[in-house]
Amino acid sequence: MPSPAATRLTIDLDALAHNFHVLRAHAPGAEAAPVVKADGYGLGAGPVARRLWAEGARSFFVARLQEGEALRAALGPERAATILVLDGLTAGAGARLAQARLTPVLAGLPQVQAAAALAAAAGAPMACALHIDTGMNRSGLTAVETHALVQGRDLLRHLDVHLVMSHLGSAPTPSDQRNGAQLERFGPLRALFPESRASLAASAGIFLGEAYRFEQVRPGISLYGGGPEETPDPRLKAVAKLEAPILDIRNLAAGEMVGYGSAVVVERPTRLAIVGAGYADGVVRAGRRGGYAWLRGRRPLVIVTMDLIAIDLGDAPAGVGEMVELLGPNALLDDQAAAAGTVAHECLVRLGGRAERVYIGEI
Ligand SMILES: *Cc1c(COP(=O)(O)O)cnc(C)c1O
């Protein structure tokens, strides 16, 4: 039972399912493999993955070994998903990856060598994915290393490469020529692995066109409602809704100040609502410039502190105890992220542990 007037994070898994089907419909013929790293972008990898499994997802990506282990436990023996770990085969991780039946995404040549050595010792090929760098310079084998790997064959015969993948650095900007350049580099490299499936697109890449979709797409942020171009996208629904109660309403005269260090001086008589949320609930201080709350319309944020926010009510009717939306279907994720000078990914993972959590549509 939600407590009355508590700061509340509602996670709408029906909206998540809607977004999953929208993304799948934009990538016909490709498998949509949800990315649930960072605890499902802060929204709960277990509930998110269980619901997406029910919607038909069979492969999931996490970043860390520990996330993979936790996800395997959360999915349980009845959901035999493929769980891919983007960190790959980190030092000493081999036994734990095998134990939890996790598929490492080998992220560089040293990892490929370590995987081949482990598999040789075990006498059985290791199932893995291979990350190839096509220009982002963050993870993956270089083109030269990839060609050498294929020509050498002595490492590859110990590996069962199910998937070759790469990651786009500029996909939220469709006109950016680096997208096409990465696609052109990926084509011939993926062709070196004719038996393996290929994957290039994350959320934004799905919308770049058919050529980017290959056999698998890896949506993350857009599952959770973030627009592929980092602006609100009406095709997607908000999954996270953060609401907090009005604790007090204060009337300030022109020239009075609000907050630490007189952070803000109001220029005109102002009705402020003091709302029970702050940094600890994931509201970002920088968001006060341009960020807003929703209460029968947009109400500008005036100050943000650790536990309390002040919003400018204007002449809106409002009462103590009433709930204000700080993120959700009206206080849009991409708007709030832009106001805070960041991206939706960061806003979501900051939502943190304090707000009471309520799941809608949980399985
Ligand atoms: C995080 C990540 C994704 C998902 O990205 P979104 O922008 O959240 O859709 C896909 N692939 C890789 C390699 C990632 O690191």
The ligand as an SDF file (V2000), in Angstrom:
LIG
                    3D

 15 15  0  0  0  0  0  0  0  0999 V2000
   24.0220    1.2200  -23.0670 C   0  0  0  0  0  0  0  0  0  0  0  0
   24.2090    0.5270  -24.3560 C   0  0  0  0  0  0  0  0  0  0  0  0
   23.1300    0.3130  -25.2120 C   0  0  0  0  0  0  0  0  0  0  0  0
   21.7740    0.9440  -24.9880 C   0  0  0  0  0  0  0  0  0  0  0  0
   21.8670    2.3100  -25.2990 O   0  0  0  0  0  0  0  0  0  0  0  0
   20.5960    3.2950  -25.2620 P   0  0  0  0  0  0  0  0  0  0  0  0
   21.1250    4.5900  -25.7630 O   0  0  0  0  0  0  0  0  0  0  0  0
   20.2150    3.3960  -23.8200 O   0  0  0  0  0  0  0  0  0  0  0  0
   19.5410    2.6970  -26.0780 O   0  0  0  0  0  0  0  0  0  0  0  0
   23.3190   -0.4830  -26.3320 C   0  0  0  0  0  0  0  0  0  0  0  0
   24.5360   -0.9990  -26.6080 N   0  0  0  0  0  0  0  0  0  0  0  0
   25.6210   -0.7700  -25.8290 C   0  0  0  0  0  0  0  0  0  0  0  0
   26.9320   -1.3540  -26.2170 C   0  0  0  0  0  0  0  0  0  0  0  0
   25.4960    0.0100  -24.6860 C   0  0  0  0  0  0  0  0  0  0  0  0
   26.5740    0.2560  -23.9350 O   0  0  0  0  0  0  0  0  0  0  0  0
  1  2  1  0
  2  3  1  0
  2 14  2  0
  3  4  1  0
  3 10  2  0
  4  5  1  0
  5  6  1  0
  6  7  2  0
  6  8  1  0
  6  9  1  0
 10 11  1  0
 11 12  2  0
 12 13  1  0
 12 14  1  0
 14 15  1  0
M  END
$$$$
